[in-house]
Amino acid sequence: MNKNVQTTEQNKKHRDAMLLVEHAALASMSDGVVVSDGEGRVLVLNRAAARMLKVDPDTVLGHPVSTLFERFSARGRMTVSQAMERLCADPYSYGQSGKPAETIIEIGTRFIQAHLAPVLTDVGEFWGIVTVLRDITREVEADRSRSDFVSNVSHELRLPLTAIKGYCDLLLHDAVQVLDQEHVRFLQIVQNNADHLVALINDLLDISRVESYRLDLDIRPVQLEQVVREVADTIKPQCDLKKLRLMVEIEPQVGMVLGDPNRLGQVIANLANYACNATPEGGRIKISLSSSEEGVQVSVSDTAARISAENRARIFQRFHRTEESLAHEVHGTGLELPVARILVEMHGGRLWVESETEGGNTFTFVLPRRVDVPSDISVEEEKPSETNTVLVVEDDEDIAQLIALQLRREGFEVLTTAYGEEAVSLVQTEPIDLITLDMMLPDITGMEVLHRIKADPATAEIPVIIVSVLLPEQTGDADREAIEHITKPFAFEKLMESIRRTLDVSKKKVAPVLAPQ
């Protein structure tokens, strides 16, 4: 009997000692640790977590874990909340895979990497969530220095590429009448390689921006049906060249999501381009939009070589090239899929790939269904004027002449200037219907030009389209005052589509239709 009592006391002392060791280990860790229970209350908060989150542990223990998010950026609060919701809704799939949910949060000037995983007992009972926090500010700053270098080099390449691509497109437009087939083919080779260089530069810029957390999202209600159709129209010529069958399946009324329409279009385009490059001639590509339990789902499937399980685990790593893509000489930087994954995660979604045993792969991403915006709009049209005048503000003479020449061919009156002061003067004296504005001018910045035009009631309603080597996040408030931002180099069809759409919208009166009371 005494022996049993002695053993029990020894076991208790051992457990107490182990608890002290665990407590000391948690307190000594440089990484922050937060444990919350199944109802979202804070159970454990070590010193490092308290320091990173700038909270007093005594004031938050037992309180909702959401109180720790108050210092996060808006995006950080959204991504952490969504990650926790997914873990609570389905903790066992995360527990079985052993892979934590990851996100980056901003707290003031610091960047914190958060790893979230469910706390499961040996018998599989869900107890809560453990969040490990690591300060990665130094790594982010190093990434930003590298990103600045990549960005500067890319901008220097964009200007000559804009002229090369633009004049090549112009020559090809007229080539049928003046050149034989061989010379037309030479121009097409130049055009295709210019497009390839543009894609490479865009991939490098995108990966450097998302890795240094400088990519801002223009969040708004998005109807993904329209985005899917636009992407399908864009990649159809590429599919036709390889004799690929392109299919689009759209489930009606899937609802809307909150997101950046351009970036979501980029995700779908990256997946579709990867599928197009990987699929052999005569194959099939299908883009599908549907509802799922998690929200709105987009899938891109192909008939390419099956991606092995090992490569599926690594395919979203930057610069990774699978043995399948190398064996079939698939071109690309290996950045399309990593960029797509990061963009999806920035929208609070997830992206994965599945492969069929007999061949073919399906890339799928799902986004939370956030809003349902009515689209009942009454439009009263006014008859547009016969000729519109466009002011081209561009300091590169070759590009200015290119834009002006193509606009005149489309029936527009065109005025050009390389100087911001002259642009401000012209809008006050000439009947300008639309402005294309470069942001880097020799006298004053394009941003100042835009602010002065919008500050004058006589010119404030003139629509402005930014056409610049600068990226949207580099132009600050200018993008809020401009109708659209087109980055050089660009396809002239994209600029023309934007101009026509802008002029059409500016000549309409739009009023919502109110439901009867």
N, C-alpha and C positions, 0 to 999 in steps of 0.2 A: 504494500500500500504506500509506504513512505517512498519507495522507489518510483512509483507512478507519479506521486506528487512532485518529486524532485525532477522527473523528466518533463512534466508539464511546466514547471517553473523555468527550466532551462530553455524549453521551446519558446516560452513567452519572452524571456530575455533575448533570445536570438531574434525573434520577430521585432522586438523593440529596437535592437541594435541595427537590424536591416532597415527599419523605417528611418532611423537617424542617418544612416549612410545614404539612403535614397534622397532624404531631405537635403543633406549637405551637397550631394551631387547635383541636384536640381539648382540649388542656390549658387553653386560654383560655375555652372555652365555659361558660356559666352552667348549661346543661342537662347532666345526667349522661348518659354514653354507655357502654353495656356491650355488647361483642360476644362471643358464644360460638360455638363451632364446632358441627358437626353431631352431635357426641357429647356436647354440653352442657358443654364445658370453657371457662373464661373465657380469652379471647385479648386483649381490650382493656378497660381500665377507666380512664376519665379522672379528673382531680382532682375534678370536681364530683360524679361518681358515688361516688367514695371518701368524699367528705365527707357526702353524703346517707345513704349506707349505713353510715357509720362503720366502715370497714374499711381495712386497709393493703393497697394494691395488690400489694405484693410477696408477701403471704401468700395471696392468692387467685388470682393468675394461674396458669393451668394446672390449677386445681382445678375440681370440679363447680360449675356456676353456682348450684345449689341452696344452696350455702354462703352465698350472698348473701341468701337469703330468711329466715335465722334470726331477724332482727330484725323481720320483717313480722308483722302481725296474722295470726291463723289464717285469716281470710277472704282476706287478701292473698296468703298462701302458696298457698292453693287456687286462686285465680283466675289468678295468674301461671303456676303449674304447668300448669293446664289450657290456658291460652292457648299456652304453649310446646309442649305435646303436640300441639295442633291444627296449629300451624305446621310442626312437624317431620313430622307425618303427611301434610299436604297443603300444602306451601309454595307450590306454583305457582299455586293459585287466589288466594292472598293477593297474590302477586307480580304477577299479571296485573291484579288490581283496583286495585293500588296503595294499598289501604286497610289501615293497620296495625291490629292488635288493640290495644284500649285497656282499661285497668283502673286503678282507684285503690287504692293500698296505704297502710296506716298504719304509720309507724315512730315509736313513742313518741307524742309530741303533734303530729308533723308528718304532712302528707298529701302523697303523691307520686303524680303521674300518670305512668303508664308506657305508652309506645307501643312495640309490638313489631311487627317486620316481618322477613321472610326476607332473607337476603343471597344474591342470585342473580348469577351471572356473566352476561356478554353472551350466552353460549351456553345459558343456562338451568340451569347446574349449581348445586346447592344447597350453600352453604358453611357456613351457620349462621344465627344470629338476631342482629339488632341491636335493643337496647332503649334507648330514649331516655327519661330520667327528668326530670321537671320538678316543682319544689316549688310546690304550689298551696295551701299552708296559709293564706296571706292571703286568697285567693279563697274558700276554704271558710269561714273565719271571717266574711267579709262575707255569704256565703250564709246562714250560721247566724243572723246578726242579722236578716236579712230573714225567715228561716223562723220565728224567734221571734215576730215581729210577726204574720205570717200565722196562726200557731198560736193566739196569744192572741185575735185577732179571731174565728177560727173557733170557739174554745171558747165565746166569748160568744154566738155565734149558735146553737150546738148546744143549749143548754138550752131556750130558747123553742121551737126547732124540735121538740125531743123532745115537749114538751107539745102543740104544735099537731098534729103527726103522730099522736100517741097518741090524743088525744081525737077527732080526725077519724076514725081507724080504728074507734074505739069507736062513734061515731055511725053510721058506715056499716054496722056490724054489725047495728044495730037499726033502720036506716032503712026497711027493706022493710015493716015493720009500721006505722010511724007517719008516714012521709013519702010524698008522691007522687013520680012519676018525675023531674019537673023538679028538685025539691029534692035528690033523690038524686044527680042529675047535677051539681048545684052542689057537693055535698060531694066527689064524685069529682074535680072540677076542682081543689079545694083540696088534696086528697090527692096528686094527680099533680104539682102544682106544689111541694108540700112535699118529695116524693120527689126532684124535680129539683134543688131547693136543697140537699138532703142530698148528692146526687151531686156537685154543683159544689164544695161544701165539702170532700168527701172527696178529689176530684181535686187541689184546691189544696194540701191538707195532704200528700197523698202526694208530689207533685212537689217540695214544699219540703223534705220529710224526706229523700227519696232524694238530692236535690241537695246537701244539707248533711251527708250521710252519717250520719244519725241513725236510720236504719231498720235495726233488728235483725231477723234471721231466726231463727225457731224451727225449727232443722233437725232433722228426724227422717225415718225411712223413710216414704215416701208411695206409696200405691196410686192412680195417677192415674185409674183407671177410676171410682172412687167420686167423685173431684173433678169429673170431666167430667159425670157423671150429675147431680150436685147443681147444677152451673151450668146444665145444660139445663133442669132443673125450674124454676130461678129465672127464666130468661128466656122460658119458654114463654108466660106471660100476655102479655108484651110482643109476642112474635111473633103470638099470636092476634089482638091488636088490629089488627095490620097485615095479617092474613090471610096470614102467611108460613108456609111449610112448614118445620118444624124437623126435621132428620134427625140421628141420632147413630149413628156407626159405630165400634165398639170391637173391635179385634183381641184375641183371647184371649191371656192369659199374656205380656203385653209386659214384665213385670218391674216392679220398683220403682225409685224414684229417692230421693236424699236431698234434702230441701227443706222449705220451710215450706208446709204444706198450705193455709193461708189465703191466703198470697201467690200461690201457684200457681193457686188458684181465682180470685183477683183477675185474674191475667193472662188466663186463659181467658174470664172474664166481660167484661173490657175488650174483648177481640177480638170476642166474640159481640155485645156491645152496639153496638160500632162497625158490625159487619155488619148488625145489625138496623136501626140508624138509617139506614144508607146504602142498604139494599135497598128498592126500591119495592114498593108493595102487591102482593100475589100472588106474590112471589118465593120464593126458597128459601135456607135457611141450613143448612150441614152442619158438624157438629163431629166430627172423626175422631181416634182414638187408635191409634197403630201403632208397630211397631218400625222402626228404621233402623240403618244401619251405625254412626252416631254414638251411638245410644242410644234413648231413648223420644221419640216425636214426636207433637205435637198440631197439628192443622190446623183452621182455621175458614175455610170457603169461603162465598161469597155469589154472588148474581146481580145485584149492583149495577153501576153504570157502571164501565167499565175505568179503572183508575188509570194515568195516563200515566207513561212512564219517568222524566221529570223529577220528577214528584211522588213516585214510589216512592223516589227518592233522598233526599227530604226529609220523608217522611211521619212519620218517628219523631222529628222535631224538635218541641220543645214549642211549643204554641199554633199549630202549622202547620195550616192548613185548605186542602185541595186545591180546585182549581177545580171538580172533579166534585162535591165535597160542597157547595160554595157554590151551584152550579147547581141542585142537587136539594134545597136548604134543609135540609141535614143539621144537626141540632142537636148541641151539645156544646162543650166548652172547647178541644178539640184536645189534651187531656192524656192521654186513655185510652191511646193508642199509645206515647207516650214513657215513661209509667209502666210499661207492659207490657214494653217493651224493657229498661229499667233493671233491673226485677225478674228478668227472664230472665237477664241478664248477671250479676246478683248470685248466681244459682244455677249459674254456669259454663256456661250455654247460649247459644244465639244465636237471634235472631228475624228473619224476613225476610218479604217479600211478593212474590207473583207474580201477574200479570194475564193473563187470556186475551184473545186478539185480538178475539173476538166479544163480549166482555163478561164480567164476573165476576172476582173477586179471591180469592186464597187467602193467608191469613196463617198462617205455620208457625213453630213454635219446637221446638227439640230440646234435650233435657237428657241428660247422661251417665247411663247405667244404672249405678248405684253399688252397690246391694245387692239381695239376694234373701232376704227375711225370711219364714220359714215362718209360716203363719197357723193352724196346728193348735192350737186352744185348746178346752179342755173347760170348760164353764160349768155350774155347779150353782146353780140358782135357788132363792131363798127367796121365800115368798109376801109381797108388799108389804103394808104396813099400809093400811087402807081410806082414811084421811085423813092427808095430810102437812101439816105446819106450816112455813110459810116466813116467815122474818124479813126484812123489807124495811128496810134501813138507808139512808135517803135524806133529805138536808136540804132539798130542794126539795119543798114541800108538794104542789104540783100534780102533780108526777111521782110522788111517793109514793102519793097517792090513786089515780092512774091505774093503777099497777102493782098495788096492793092490790085495786082493783075488778075488774080483769081476772083476777087470780089466784082471787078468790072465785068468779067466774063459772065457773072451771074446776074448782071443787070443793075448793080448798085452804083451810086455815085460815091466816089472815094476821095477823102482828103487825108494827107499824111503829114506827120511831123515827128521829129526826133526829140523835141524838147517839151518838157512839162509846162513851162510858162506859156508857150505858144498854144499848147492844147487847151489850157484854161481860157485863154483869150479867144480861141476859135469857137468854143462852145457858147460863148456869149454873143458872137457876131454872126455865126453861120447856123442854118437849120439842121442841126445834127440829130439823127434818130438813134444812133448807137455808137459806142466807143469800144474799140479793142485797145487795151492798155498794158504796155510793158511796165514792169515795176522798177527796172534799173535804167534810169535816164541820166544824161550827162549834167543836167542843171539841178533839178529837184527830183525827189523820189516819186515813183508812181503812187505811193501811198498818200503823199501830200496832194498830188493832183486829184486823186479820188476824193479826199476829204474836202478840198476846196469846191469841187463840182457839187458834191452832195450838200454842202453847207449853204449854197446859193439857191434860194427858192426858185429862181428862173431856170436852173439847170439840174436841180436835184432829181427830177424824174427821168433824166436820160439814162437808159440802162448801160451798164459797163461790164464788159467781159475781160477779165484779166488773162493775158497771154504772156507767160513768163517762164524763164528757166527756174525761178524760185518755186518751191513747193508750197501748197496751201498753208501748212503750219509755219512757214517762214514769212508770211505776209501779214501776220497779226490780225488787226481788226479789219483790214482791207477786204477780206473775204466776206465779212458780214454786210458790207455795203455794195459789193459787186454781185451781179446776177450769177456768174459762174467763173470758175478758175480752170483754165486749160494750160497744161504744162507742156513746154517745148521739150523735144520735138513732138509734133502732133500731126494727125491726118487732117487734111483740109476739109474732108467731109464732116469730121467732128465739129470743126469750127463753124462750117456753114449750117449744120443742123442746129447748133446752139444759137446762131444769129437769127435764123428763121423762127425758131421757137420763141426767142426773146422778143422779137419784133411783133410776132403774132399775139403773145400774151399781153404786151404793153398796149395793144389796141383793143383789148377786151375789158368789159366791166364784169367782174365776178362777184356774185352775191350768194350766200348760202340760202337754201330753201328750208324754211322753218316748218316743222311738223305742225299739223293742225292741233289747236288746243282742244 
